[in-house]
Amino acid sequence: MTCRYTVYINSLEDTPYYGMSSMWMKHSRAATSVYITGAREFLEEPKLKFTVHLMQLTAQDLQSLQFDSRTIPSPKFTSRNSYSFKLPLGHSVVYVLLAL
């Protein structure tokens, strides 16, 4: 996986730094710090999203399949019984094993 960061700096300003204590300000000189404004951009390779939806057979479909293997079931799909993952372009799924 290739990730790249780009930092854009809009401005740099010298700002006085006085520390946490007012007593320190009275007895020492102020140090200089820098105030930076800008943005960081994160670039990532494009990916393809895959979603696996688990199907649930009705009791009637299960019973019909036991008696006639030519039965075409009508499975139910719900979004809560799904799993999503992303793969970089050019990659593929070769083998899937679902264990219950």
Order of alpha helices (4+ residues) and beta strands (2+ residues): beta-alpha-beta-beta-alpha-beta
